[in-house]
Amino acid sequence: MLCTGSLHRLRAVPTLFVLTGGIGNYPVKTVSIEPRIGGGAAATLPRARQITSLPLVGNARIFREAIAPIPVIARSARPVLIGGETGTGKELVARAIHAASDRAHFSFVAVNCGSLVDTLVDDALFGHEPGAFTDARVKREGLIARAAGGTLFLDELEALSMKGQVTLLRVLEDDAFRALGSSRLEHANVRFVAATNSPLEDAIKTGSFRADLYYRLCVFAINLPPLRNRPEDIPTLTNHFLREHAPSDAPVPELDASARRALANYQWPGNVRELENTIIRAIHLRKAAIISASDLGLPIDTAMAGPQVGRTFHALKQETIATFERRYLERVMHEHHGNVTHAALATGKERRELGRLLKKYRIDPQSFRRL
């Protein structure tokens, strides 16, 4: 658990969020969010703000307890650390905190810490003045300046290098920064929200993460449960994604009993993001109006839950192979962020051969690349 003691002092506010998808990683992206008051069962947030534009779907008790402190946390300007496995919705929660806060009318800037390499981390965070270094011909704002008045979201915090950790720690301690090539110290008017896929306590023990930075960031903590621990939310999430991603000119597809059984039996290592991608794929690749288990592309031991009437050995064998290949390719492309060359090296295949397989299963490498 991530420094949960900080939440013991918070009064849990009963809250029901109805959330949409889009749980992606953003190396650097700036988004201005204007909260809207809308329909549905949404809790009253500070100053009557609703975050219905950022749906957090789920009624499971473990999930509702995890997100209940969001309205209280949003009232503060102190740092937040969000923990949870990949695909559980950490960035979505960060956006919900931003949307419910006094900073909602300013920018939400997201950066993936893995992209902040040692040679660029100062420039990325602080920006530079003309002439600060050889290629610095014009002034460039850093991430902190771009997020001024708003929120800076540090995704995959565990990937931040030791140099980057020292740099970030200094900003948190001084509440100020200096652009490269500048003599002027500027106030860091930004709220820091960080997310991690793995427990940072383990990284602290191994010496790969600074304990002082951990405690600076972990003023508030939210820990999101994996989807396998909230199985009762799978039908709700499934119906939500069916409505969200169905073509606008066609009825919302339905799932037959075999498909719903397969969804319920699967363990979802990729969590909500994987479920969303599964539903998107099924909507577009289904063989009939109603989605069946074979349209989901889940592992065969899950998809075959229940009797397989009228299926020949050869048909099931070919389906098993196709399902394995598709799932394997998607995982490899996810791990290598859409880089076909790197994926080919990792799988021991020729790049051209891997490309043919990707084309066969209509897998677009671009969709796995970080924007």
N, C-alpha and C positions, 0 to 999 in steps of 0.2 A: 504494500500500500504506500501511496505517496503522501508523506507528511500530513496524515489525516487529522492530526490534533488541531490543526487550524480551523477545521470545520466544526469542531465540537462546540465552539462558542456561537455558531450561527443558528439562527432560528429558521428551521426548515419551513419554507413557504410552499403550501400545496400548489403545485403547478402542473398543468398539462400542456405540453407543446405538441403541435402537429407539424412534423417536419418533412421537408422534401429531400431529394437526393443531392448529388453534387459534392460528394465527400472526397475531394481530390487533393493532391499535393501541389503547392504553388511555390516554385523556387523564388520568384519575385513577382508579385502582382498587387496592384492597388485597386481597391474597390470602395466606392462611396455608397453607403447603405442608407436609405431613407425608410425607416420603419413605417409600416402601414397598419391601420386598424382594419381588421377583416372579420369574416364570419368564422364559425367553428368554435370549438371549446378551447379558448385560450385564456390563460390567467391574466389578471390585471397586473401590469408591471409598473415600476416607478413612473410617475407622471403619465399614467394611462397609456404607456407605450405597449404595443403588441408586436410580437415578432413572428407573425403568421407567415411572413415571406421566407422564414428560415425554419421549416418544419422539422421537429425532432419527434419522429413517430414512435409511439410505444406506450403501453399501459402496464408493463411488467413492474412489479414493486421495486425490484433492484435497480431498474432504469430510472423510474420516477424519483427514487431517493437520491440517485446520483446527480440529477439535473435540478432538483428542488432548490438548491442554494443560488442558482443563477441570478434571480432578481436581486438578492441581497448582495452578492459579489459585485454585480453591475454598479451598485451605488458607490463603491470604493474605486480609487484610482491605483490601488496597489497591485503588484504582479500576481499572476495566476499560473499555476502549473497544471496542465491537463494530461492525465495518463490513460493509457488504454492501448489495446492491440491495434494493428493497422486495420483501417476500415471501420472503426467503431464510431466515427463521427466527431473527432477531436476539433477539426477546423470548424465544423458546423457549430459546435458549442462555443468556440472562440468568437465566431460571428454573432451568435446569440447574445453573448455578454456585451459585445460592442454595441449591438443594436438596442439593447435595453439600458445603456448607460448615457451619461451626459455628453459622451464623445460621439454619439451616433451620427451627427451631422458632419463629422470629419472623416478622414480616410481610414480604411482598414487596409493595412499593408502586410502581406504575407511573404515570408521568405523561408525557403528550405535550407536549414543549416548545413546540409551536405554540400551546398553550392558555395559556401563562404570559405574558400580556400585561404591558406595563410597569407599569400601574397596579395590578396584582394580584400580581406576582411575589413581593414580600416577604411578603405575607399568605399566599400559597399555600405558600411554603416554610417560613415561620417560625411562622405562626399569629398570634393576637392575644389580648390581655387585654381584659376589659370596659372600655369607655370609650376604647379606643385611637383610635377615630375615630367619626364621627357614628352609624353604624349598628351599631357593635360593642357589642351589649347583653350578649352572653355570651362566655365564653372559647371559643376555637376553636383546636384543634391544627393545626399545619401539617404538610406532608408529611414533613419530617424527623422530627418527633416521632412521627408515625403509624408511621414505619418504624423506630423505635428498636429497636436490637438486630438488625435485619434488613437488608434491601437496598432502596435507592431506585433505581429504574430510570428513567433519563432517555431517553425515546425521541425520535427525530428531533431530536437535539441541534443540528443545523445550523439549526433554526428558532428557536433561543433568541435573543432580542433582545440588543443590546449591554448594556443595563441588567441583563438577566437574567444575562448572562455575568459581569459584574462582581460581582453578588450571589453567584453560585455560587462564583466564584473566592475570595471572602473566606471563605466557609464552609470550602472545601478548605484554605486557608492556615492558618486559625485553629483548625480542627477544633471550632468552636463557633458558636452563633447566639443571637440574642436575639429573642424574640417581640415583635411590635409592642405598644407600651404597657408593656413590662416593663423593669425595670432589672436583671433577673437574667440572667447569661450562662449558657447551658446547653451541655453537651457534645453534640456531634453524633455520637452512637453509631450510625452507619449506614455501610454500604458503598455507595459510588456505582458504578453500572454504567450506562454511557451507550451509545447506539447512534446511528449515522448512516447515511443512505442514500447520501451522496455524500462523496468524499474531502475532509476538512477542510483539507488542505494548500492546495487551490485557494481555499477561503474565506479562509484566512490571507493568501494572496497578494493577494486583492482587498480585504482589510481588513474583511471582514464577520464574521470570527471571530478571537478573541484567541489568539495563539500561547501565552501563558502558561497559559491555561485548558486548551488542547489538551494541553500537556505535563504538567499536573497530573492530567488524567484518563487519559492514555495510559501508565499504568504497565505494564499488561498489554494486549495487543491480540489480538483474534480477527477474522479476515477471512473471511467466508463466501462461497463461490463461487456464481455464478449457476447456475441449473439447466441452462442450455444448455452449461455447461462440465462437467457430470456426467451426460450423457445415459444412461449405463448404470444410473443410479438411477431412471429414469422408470418402468420396469416394477415395481420394488419399491415405489416410492411409490404407484403406481396401485393395486396389489393391496392395499396398506395402507389407502388411502382407501376402496376398495370395501368392505372388511371393516368399517371404522370407521363408515361412514355408511349401510350397507344397513339397511333396516327390520328390526327385531328379530324380526318374525314372518314373514320371508321369506328364501329362500336368497340368498346373496351373488351379485349379478349377475356375468355374465361378459362379456368384450369379444371381438368378432370380429376377424378379421385387419385389416379396414379401419380399425377404431377404434385398434388398437394401432399401426398404421402411421401414422395421423394424429397420434397422441400423440408418436411418435418423430420425426416430421418438423417439428413445430412448435417455434419458438424460445423460447417461454415468457418474454415480457418481464415478466410478473408473478410468475415463478418458482414456488416450491412452493405459495404461496397460490393462484395462478391455477390450477394443476393440481388442487388440492383442490376449488376451486369448480367446475371443469369436471366433475369426477367426481360431485360432489353433484348438479349440474344434470342430468347424464346419467342418474343413478339414478332421479330423479323424473320426468323428461320422456321417457324412452325409449319407443319405439313398440312394442317387443317385449321378450321375456324377455332376449335377448342385446343388449348395447349395440353399436351400429354407429357409424361415423364421423359420420353425419348427426345422431346424438343428442348429440354433443359440443359442437356450436355453435362449432367452430373455423373460422378463415378457410377459404374454399372451396378455395384452392390447396393447403392442407394436407389438408383433409378429402377432397378428390377424388384424392389420391394413389392411383394404381392405376386399373383399368378401371371404368367406370360402366355396367354391363350393364343394358339394359332401361330406362334413364332417358331421358325425352324432354327436348328442349331447353327447353320451357316449365317442366317440373318442376325442372330444374337451375337455371334462371334464378330461379325463385321461391325456391328454397332458398338461392341465393347472396345474394339481397336480404335474406332473413330473417336469415341468418347475420350479414351485415354490420350490419344494424340492431340486432340483439341485442348483438353485441360492442361496437358504438359506444355504445349506451345504457349498458352496464355500465361502460365506461371513463369516460364522462362522470359517471355517478353516483359512481364511485370517486373521481374527481378533486375532486368538489364535496361529498363525504362525505354523500350522500343528500339534499342540499338541492335540491329540484326547481326552485325559483325561480331560484337561481344557475345551475343547469344549463341551464334554458331560455334565460336571457340569453346564456350562453356558446355555445349551439348556434344561436341566432337563431330559436328557435321560440316560439310562444305556450305559456304554462305548461299550458293545458288540452290542447293538442295533444300536448305531451310526456307529459303524464299518461296520455293514451290509448295512446300507444306503450308506455309502461311497463306498463300493464295488459295490453296485447295479448301482451307477452312474459313476463308474470308476474314482472316485476322489482319487488321490494319496496324502495323507497328506504330504509326503516328499517334494512335489513340492511347498508347502507353507512355508517350514521351511527356516529360515535365514541361509545362508551358513557360 
